[in-house]
Amino acid sequence: RVKWELLNDAKMNHMAETGIKGIDLYFKNNGIWQYINTARPSGKSNDFLLVGNMNPSMREYKMYLPLYDGVTNLEIGLDSTSNILKPERTNKKPIVFYGTSITQGGCASRPGMVHTSIISRKLAVECINFGFSGNGRMEKPLAELISEIDALFYVMDGTNNMTPEQIHENAIPLVEIIRSRHAATPIIFVEGLLNDRSYLDLKTRNAEVAKNEMLKSEYQEMIRRGFKNIYYIGQAGGKGSDFESTVDGVHLTDLGFSRYADFLLKEFRRIKVTDRKRGR
């Protein structure tokens, strides 16, 4: 059972409330994280039985908190005869993602379906999600915050909320800040996914293509300046080819997030960043 208090009881007209402010529960079944249930919100104060009537057995659980609302209080209820142990300690370095509302999880139907969580489960490594709705502009304070984390690698996940001028001004300084603390850790720049509307809306298409072209130009300048372990992933194929991966042309559904996670995993393996020594 889980009880939780919400900061805002937020609502949006293009995202399920279970994704905005629900809680997901998974358990490890033969080494694979398996979904159990979602605690569905009913207001600012919530109380939900996630699972009951189980065979007594020691299990490892993973809980995902709301994607688009704050939690001011959380209580987890267990059977009175249950034993609680700390999870097995890991020395694996995390993957750090930085980006926009898509990175934050808009618009997954439930918290466990954002691409960073899917990737985390598939790679058995923690993913730290710095996704900020309406932001993600590579500002210096965020670069400094990100650089405080000793990561397996860093993913700059999309430029949808930036202008070409902001990309030109901020991309290389962001790399310089991270490199001042982590001289060799891979940094990956991912192009912004194109708005589905841009297939017909030429103004939208030209604006989004211009951002990605500027990002590619800045990446090439990084290479010219001699920065090492900098990688670039184009957006083509990131959400499939059938235009059925979003809720509004921009924000991903569960299908879109599943496709995007698989796309990024394939690209990570291509550039071999997942093969790095994972220990801290």
Secondary structure, 3 states (H helix, E strand, C coil): CEEEEECCCCCCCCCCHHHHHCEEEEEEECCEEEEEEEECCCCCEEEECCCCCCCCCCCCEEEECCCCCCEEEEEECCCCCCCCCCCCCCCECCEEEEECHHHHCCCCCCHHHCHHHHHHHHHCCCEEEEECCCCCCCCHHHHHHHHCCCCCEEEEECCCCCCHHHHHHHHHHHHHHHHCCCCCCCEEEECCCCCHHHHCCHHHHHHHHHHHHHHHHHHHHHHHCCCCCEEEECCCCCCCCCCCCECCCCCECHHHHHHHHHHHHHHHHHCCHHHCCCEC
